[in-house]
């Protein structure tokens, strides 16, 4: 009985000791990122670039998504009453894609309707290009980050096996496992950056699509106004 109690006490002490050692060997997130090696540097840069593009585009799209219904109502009243110059001033004060398109249409009043449509369409293309600025770069980040992460993993694995080959005698499992988990860090980081960039890209594309639809609707409404005039 005494022997069983002694064995039980020793087992619990050993388990507590292992738990304490495991807790003391926990690696923080910052340590993991540092252990990823030099391939983590381009991933850091891509992450910063993705966040910058997303924030900058969000600010731009928020400014461009200003409701246009009030503007169209004012322009409709002014054009129908012949106050074209005042309509131009109101459009110039808005500084949105819809306002820029309508301003071009107002400026072409008196020309054939087909020419007005072409002018509005050309301005719309320029505005869409401005809205989509840097979105292709964000899409590139979403694809490049995972590949860079995989490249870092391959490079880390090569270094780990080179270290194993140079080791004399019995190879320590710790030596191999350390090299492997350090190599896998770049894969995880690359996937995280790629997922964030991919989600951000798709969200921005959806917002641009909404703005383009609003621009098309406003241009059609303006053309209808000229036809009824």
Wavefront OBJ file of the C-alpha trace (Angstrom):
o trace
v 0.000 0.000 0.000
v 2.813 2.345 0.919
v 4.584 1.398 -2.321
v 1.489 2.277 -4.399
v 1.139 5.630 -2.661
v 4.818 6.363 -3.304
v 4.500 5.454 -6.989
v 1.375 7.574 -7.300
v 3.098 10.545 -5.687
v 6.117 10.183 -7.957
v 3.874 9.981 -11.024
v 2.000 13.142 -10.092
v 5.249 14.965 -9.385
v 6.639 13.916 -12.748
v 3.467 15.043 -14.521
v 3.576 18.413 -12.770
v 7.215 18.788 -13.696
v 6.474 18.036 -17.351
v 3.592 20.495 -17.373
v 5.800 23.216 -15.907
v 8.514 22.534 -18.459
v 5.984 22.592 -21.287
v 4.583 25.849 -20.040
v 8.016 27.399 -19.789
v 8.802 26.348 -23.378
v 5.705 27.977 -24.890
v 6.676 30.211 -27.770
v 4.937 33.535 -28.263
v 3.598 34.795 -31.575
v 6.384 37.338 -31.954
v 9.010 34.646 -31.363
v 7.388 32.465 -34.008
v 7.391 35.303 -36.538
v 11.050 35.994 -35.827
v 11.937 32.303 -36.202
v 10.384 32.279 -39.681
v 13.655 33.505 -41.156
v 14.493 36.035 -43.829
v 11.577 34.930 -46.048
v 9.249 36.562 -43.543
v 10.501 40.000 -44.610
v 8.650 40.074 -47.976
v 5.563 38.707 -46.218
v 5.691 41.590 -43.716
v 5.960 44.035 -46.621
v 3.089 42.416 -48.522
v 0.902 42.509 -45.419
v 1.580 46.225 -44.915
v 0.928 46.865 -48.620
v -2.380 44.957 -48.520
v -3.600 46.874 -45.465
v -2.562 50.196 -47.012
v -4.352 49.497 -50.301
v -7.497 48.316 -48.530
v -7.723 51.348 -46.240
v -6.922 53.811 -49.054
v -9.522 52.262 -51.370
v -12.140 52.195 -48.633
v -11.674 55.920 -48.031
v -11.883 56.631 -51.768
v -14.972 54.486 -52.290
v -16.692 56.017 -49.279
v -16.222 59.486 -50.750
v -17.374 58.302 -54.180
v -20.501 56.577 -52.836
v -22.176 59.806 -51.779
v -25.912 59.506 -52.607
v -26.711 61.034 -56.016
v -30.507 61.236 -55.816
v -30.448 64.765 -54.367
v -27.956 65.863 -57.038
v -30.087 64.453 -59.851
v -33.189 66.182 -58.516
v -31.399 69.531 -58.464
v -29.892 69.066 -61.928
v -33.262 68.029 -63.338
v -34.962 71.187 -62.041
v -32.155 73.476 -63.205
v -31.854 71.944 -66.685
v -35.586 72.054 -67.253
v -35.624 75.728 -66.211
v -32.658 76.523 -68.478
v -30.167 77.266 -65.680
v -27.358 75.179 -67.205
v -24.484 77.162 -65.686
v -25.885 76.742 -62.180
v -26.237 73.007 -62.810
v -22.541 72.876 -63.764
v -21.575 74.638 -60.533
v -23.583 72.184 -58.428
v -21.989 69.175 -60.178
v -18.493 70.640 -59.762
v -19.090 71.067 -56.035
v -19.943 67.380 -55.498
v -16.706 65.885 -56.905
v -18.047 62.323 -57.207
v -17.994 59.968 -60.211
v -21.701 60.509 -60.836
v -21.347 64.292 -60.540
v -18.396 64.317 -62.957
v -20.374 62.324 -65.518
v -23.440 64.533 -65.202
v -21.266 67.654 -65.369
v -19.885 66.481 -68.717
v -23.401 65.829 -69.961
v -24.584 69.249 -68.838
v -21.587 70.830 -70.529
v -22.564 69.127 -73.810
v -26.187 70.284 -73.746
v -27.044 71.578 -77.202
v -25.003 68.883 -78.967
v -26.631 65.823 -80.582
v -27.875 63.324 -78.013
v -25.507 60.648 -79.318
v -22.496 62.890 -78.701
v -23.688 63.580 -75.160
v -24.015 59.842 -74.488
v -20.479 59.203 -75.779
v -19.052 62.019 -73.654
v -20.734 60.689 -70.511
v -19.550 57.163 -71.300
v -15.944 58.293 -71.746
v -15.970 60.130 -68.410
v -17.531 57.043 -66.820
v -14.656 54.876 -68.059
v -12.130 57.250 -66.516
v -14.009 57.283 -63.220
v -14.207 53.482 -63.134
v -10.459 53.302 -63.732
v -9.937 55.607 -60.740
v -12.197 53.452 -58.579
v -10.355 50.259 -59.541
v -6.906 51.728 -58.941
v -4.529 49.301 -57.158
v -7.127 46.512 -56.990
v -5.012 44.407 -59.349
v -2.054 44.932 -57.028
v -4.127 43.706 -54.074
v -5.119 40.623 -56.091
v -1.430 40.028 -56.839
v -0.635 40.161 -53.123
v -3.343 37.578 -52.397
v -1.720 35.186 -54.846
v 1.945 35.956 -54.230
v 1.918 35.752 -50.412
v 1.095 32.000 -50.183
v 3.677 31.192 -52.859
v 6.353 33.128 -50.996
v 5.334 31.264 -47.835
v 5.731 27.909 -49.587
v 9.089 29.015 -50.972
v 10.223 29.872 -47.454
v 9.116 26.444 -46.257
v 11.062 24.695 -48.998
v 14.158 26.767 -48.230
v 13.805 26.025 -44.511
v 13.410 22.297 -45.122
v 16.525 22.279 -47.284
v 18.489 23.977 -44.506
v 17.094 21.527 -41.931
v 18.163 18.467 -43.932
v 21.562 19.990 -44.626
v 22.009 20.379 -40.860
v 20.938 16.747 -40.373
v 23.398 15.572 -43.030
v 26.241 17.437 -41.347
v 25.392 16.043 -37.921
v 27.763 13.292 -36.823
v 26.451 10.250 -35.003
v 22.830 10.022 -33.871
v 20.583 12.757 -35.220
v 18.626 14.535 -32.526
v 14.852 14.594 -33.193
v 14.827 18.086 -31.712
v 17.243 19.283 -34.391
v 14.989 18.024 -37.173
v 11.680 19.109 -35.630
v 12.978 22.603 -34.851
v 14.053 23.131 -38.438
v 10.725 21.850 -39.745
v 8.467 23.994 -37.554
v 10.542 27.064 -38.279
v 10.117 26.350 -41.999
v 6.356 25.862 -41.660
v 5.961 29.286 -40.065
v 6.425 30.962 -43.450
v 3.659 28.831 -44.970
v 1.225 29.819 -42.229
v 2.185 33.498 -42.494
v 1.875 33.452 -46.277
v -1.580 31.884 -46.099
v -2.749 34.435 -43.518
v -1.559 37.373 -45.639
v -3.036 35.822 -48.782
v -6.436 35.200 -47.179
v -6.636 38.749 -45.798
v -5.693 40.245 -49.175
v -8.138 37.970 -51.023
v -11.070 38.852 -48.765
v -10.218 42.546 -48.976
v -9.991 42.389 -52.764
v -13.379 40.721 -53.180
v -15.038 43.160 -50.807
v -13.638 46.145 -52.696
v -14.686 44.669 -56.040
v -18.246 44.307 -54.754
v -18.265 47.940 -53.615
v -16.945 49.129 -56.988
v -19.666 47.116 -58.746
v -22.326 48.902 -56.691
v -20.863 52.286 -57.603
v -20.677 51.401 -61.295
v -24.335 50.355 -61.231
v -25.245 53.687 -59.619
v -23.240 55.558 -62.262
v -25.023 53.720 -65.078
v -28.424 54.373 -63.539
v -27.677 58.097 -63.109
v -26.405 58.473 -66.672
v -29.528 56.796 -68.065
v -31.683 59.056 -65.912
v -29.870 62.123 -67.261
v -30.240 61.007 -70.893
v -33.947 60.439 -70.317
v -34.140 63.960 -68.918
v -32.641 65.387 -72.111
v -34.989 63.343 -74.280
v -38.006 64.659 -72.393
v -36.766 68.221 -72.519
l 1 2 3 4 5 6 7 8 9 10 11 12 13 14 15 16 17 18 19 20 21 22 23 24 25 26 27 28 29 30 31 32 33 34 35 36 37 38 39 40 41 42 43 44 45 46 47 48 49 50 51 52 53 54 55 56 57 58 59 60 61 62 63 64 65 66 67 68 69 70 71 72 73 74 75 76 77 78 79 80 81 82 83 84 85 86 87 88 89 90 91 92 93 94 95 96 97 98 99 100 101 102 103 104 105 106 107 108 109 110 111 112 113 114 115 116 117 118 119 120 121 122 123 124 125 126 127 128 129 130 131 132 133 134 135 136 137 138 139 140 141 142 143 144 145 146 147 148 149 150 151 152 153 154 155 156 157 158 159 160 161 162 163 164 165 166 167 168 169 170 171 172 173 174 175 176 177 178 179 180 181 182 183 184 185 186 187 188 189 190 191 192 193 194 195 196 197 198 199 200 201 202 203 204 205 206 207 208 209 210 211 212 213 214 215 216 217 218 219 220 221 222 223 224 225 226 227 228 229
